[in-house]
Amino acid sequence: MIAKRKTTKKSKAIKKLPVSKSKKRPASKKVVAKKASNKKPKQVSKPSTTTAKHKPQKSVWKLIPKEHNSMQEVHVWKKGNLTFQFSEEILHGHVLVVEKPDLSKYDPDVGINVYEAFNVLEYECSESWSGNPEFSDDISEEERDRLWNLWREKGESGLMDEGWNLKVDTWFYGPLLVEEAKYPHNPV
């Protein structure tokens, strides 16, 4: 008869990590593999010899109306053949545009639609107030009141839920100031 040999596996002994006196839990050890390299270590003697790791920020142009109340948003709502529009007068604000604006043909009395004239990156405006709405002739007086109240109570979502589509034009009037600005996201 052949005797069967019992094999037992030795379990590895669990190492106890040294306990930190302040926190009463094992201190962790980091093992860092060193890579052999023939390169000499860099030595920097002056901070001026280091180069920035970040890309330089892209310049953009800030277009600002010089006078308060020289901005206007025109909201045009359409649903089939029906339209109504109103304007929001804006106290002050600005736009950031990609290229330096050419204002040689700009007429301060006519104004400029900034989204049609420039590649706008960012638009910022302050408080505004709405003017009186203008409705197409085929909208009844009752419907006009209902639509205007819906806008004032629920805003854009109320009208969009009823199938109205919106187009907003932003206009600047009067003298404009153009200045170079840094744009943090490097858009181009």
C-alpha positions as CSV (number, residue, x, y, z in Angstrom):
1,M,0.0,0.0,0.0
2,I,1.2,3.4,-0.9
3,A,1.2,5.9,1.8
4,K,-0.3,9.2,1.0
5,R,1.6,12.2,2.0
6,K,-0.1,15.0,3.6
7,T,0.9,18.3,2.4
8,T,0.2,21.4,4.3
9,K,0.7,24.9,3.0
10,K,2.5,27.2,5.3
11,S,0.7,30.5,5.6
12,K,2.8,33.5,5.3
13,A,3.2,35.4,8.5
14,I,1.4,38.7,8.5
15,K,3.8,41.6,9.1
16,K,2.6,44.1,11.6
17,L,3.2,47.6,10.5
18,P,4.5,50.0,13.1
19,V,1.7,51.9,14.8
20,S,1.8,55.7,14.7
21,K,1.7,57.0,18.3
22,S,-0.5,59.9,17.4
23,K,-3.3,58.2,15.4
24,K,-3.2,54.6,16.7
25,R,-3.3,53.1,13.2
26,P,-0.7,51.4,11.1
27,A,1.6,53.8,9.3
28,S,1.7,53.0,5.6
29,K,4.9,52.6,3.8
30,K,5.5,53.8,0.2
31,V,7.6,51.7,-2.0
32,V,9.1,53.7,-4.8
33,A,10.9,51.9,-7.6
34,K,13.9,53.8,-8.8
35,K,14.6,53.8,-12.5
36,A,18.2,53.8,-13.6
37,S,19.0,56.7,-15.8
38,N,22.0,58.1,-17.5
39,K,20.7,61.6,-17.4
40,K,22.3,64.0,-15.0
41,P,20.0,65.6,-12.5
42,K,18.7,69.0,-13.3
43,Q,20.2,71.8,-11.2
44,V,18.3,75.0,-10.9
45,S,20.2,77.8,-9.3
46,K,17.8,80.7,-10.0
47,P,14.1,80.7,-10.3
48,S,14.4,82.7,-13.5
49,T,15.8,79.7,-15.3
50,T,12.7,77.6,-14.9
51,T,10.0,77.7,-17.6
52,A,6.3,77.8,-17.0
53,K,4.4,74.6,-17.5
54,H,1.2,76.4,-18.4
55,K,0.3,77.6,-21.8
56,P,0.2,81.4,-22.1
57,Q,-3.3,82.8,-22.0
58,K,-4.9,83.8,-25.3
59,S,-5.7,87.5,-25.7
60,V,-9.3,88.4,-26.5
61,W,-11.1,91.7,-26.8
62,K,-13.6,93.1,-24.4
63,L,-16.3,95.3,-26.0
64,I,-18.1,97.6,-23.5
65,P,-20.7,100.3,-24.0
66,K,-19.3,103.5,-22.4
67,E,-22.7,104.7,-21.2
68,H,-25.2,102.9,-18.9
69,N,-28.4,101.7,-20.5
70,S,-26.7,101.3,-23.9
71,M,-27.4,97.6,-24.2
72,Q,-30.6,95.9,-25.3
73,E,-31.7,92.3,-25.8
74,V,-34.5,91.9,-28.4
75,H,-36.5,88.7,-27.7
76,V,-38.4,87.5,-30.8
77,W,-40.9,84.6,-30.2
78,K,-42.4,82.7,-33.1
79,K,-45.0,79.9,-33.4
80,G,-46.1,79.2,-37.0
81,N,-47.1,82.6,-38.4
82,L,-47.6,84.2,-35.0
83,T,-44.9,86.4,-33.6
84,F,-44.4,88.7,-30.6
85,Q,-41.3,90.5,-29.4
86,F,-40.1,92.7,-26.6
87,S,-36.9,94.4,-25.5
88,E,-35.0,94.2,-22.3
89,E,-33.0,97.3,-21.5
90,I,-29.7,96.4,-19.7
91,L,-28.0,98.7,-17.3
92,H,-24.4,97.7,-18.2
93,G,-22.3,94.7,-19.4
94,H,-19.8,93.5,-21.9
95,V,-18.9,90.8,-24.4
96,L,-15.6,89.0,-25.0
97,V,-14.8,88.5,-28.7
98,V,-12.1,86.5,-30.5
99,E,-10.7,89.2,-32.7
100,K,-10.2,92.9,-32.2
101,P,-13.4,94.6,-33.3
102,D,-13.3,96.8,-36.4
103,L,-15.5,99.7,-35.5
104,S,-14.6,101.9,-38.5
105,K,-18.2,101.6,-39.9
106,Y,-19.9,101.6,-36.6
107,D,-22.7,104.2,-36.2
108,P,-23.5,104.8,-32.5
109,D,-27.0,105.9,-33.3
110,V,-27.9,102.7,-35.2
111,G,-26.0,100.4,-32.9
112,I,-24.6,96.9,-33.6
113,N,-26.0,93.4,-33.1
114,V,-23.0,91.9,-31.3
115,Y,-23.8,88.2,-32.1
116,E,-24.1,88.9,-35.8
117,A,-21.0,91.2,-36.0
118,F,-18.5,89.3,-33.8
119,N,-17.5,85.8,-32.7
120,V,-18.7,86.2,-29.1
121,L,-17.0,84.0,-26.4
122,E,-18.7,85.3,-23.4
123,Y,-21.5,87.7,-22.6
124,E,-22.1,89.3,-19.3
125,C,-24.8,91.7,-18.3
126,S,-26.4,93.2,-15.2
127,E,-29.9,93.8,-14.2
128,S,-32.5,94.5,-16.9
129,W,-36.1,95.5,-17.2
130,S,-38.6,94.6,-20.0
131,G,-40.3,97.0,-22.3
132,N,-43.8,96.6,-23.7
133,P,-44.3,93.6,-26.0
134,E,-45.3,94.0,-29.7
135,F,-47.6,91.3,-31.1
136,S,-48.5,90.3,-34.7
137,D,-52.0,91.5,-35.7
138,D,-53.4,87.9,-35.8
139,I,-53.0,87.5,-32.0
140,S,-56.2,88.4,-30.0
141,E,-56.1,90.8,-27.1
142,E,-56.8,88.0,-24.6
143,E,-54.1,85.8,-26.0
144,R,-51.6,88.8,-25.8
145,D,-52.3,89.2,-22.1
146,R,-52.0,85.5,-21.5
147,L,-48.7,85.2,-23.3
148,W,-47.2,88.2,-21.6
149,N,-48.3,87.0,-18.2
150,L,-46.9,83.5,-19.0
151,W,-43.6,85.1,-19.9
152,R,-43.5,87.1,-16.7
153,E,-44.5,84.1,-14.5
154,K,-42.6,81.2,-16.0
155,G,-40.0,82.9,-18.4
156,E,-38.7,81.1,-21.4
157,S,-39.7,77.7,-20.3
158,G,-43.4,78.6,-20.1
159,L,-43.5,79.7,-23.7
160,M,-41.2,76.9,-25.0
161,D,-43.6,74.4,-23.4
162,E,-46.3,75.8,-25.6
163,G,-44.2,75.4,-28.8
164,W,-42.9,79.0,-29.2
165,N,-39.3,79.4,-30.5
166,L,-37.0,82.1,-29.3
167,K,-34.4,84.2,-31.1
168,V,-32.5,86.8,-29.0
169,D,-30.4,89.6,-30.5
170,T,-28.1,91.6,-28.3
171,W,-27.5,95.2,-29.3
172,F,-25.0,97.8,-28.2
173,Y,-25.5,101.5,-28.8
174,G,-23.6,104.7,-28.3
175,P,-19.8,105.0,-27.9
176,L,-18.0,101.7,-27.3
177,L,-14.8,100.9,-25.5
178,V,-12.5,98.2,-26.8
179,E,-9.8,96.8,-24.5
180,E,-7.5,93.7,-24.6
181,A,-8.3,91.0,-22.0
182,K,-6.9,87.7,-21.1
183,Y,-9.2,84.7,-21.6
184,P,-8.5,81.8,-19.2
185,H,-9.7,78.9,-21.3
186,N,-7.5,79.6,-24.4
187,P,-10.5,79.3,-26.8
188,V,-8.7,79.1,-30.1
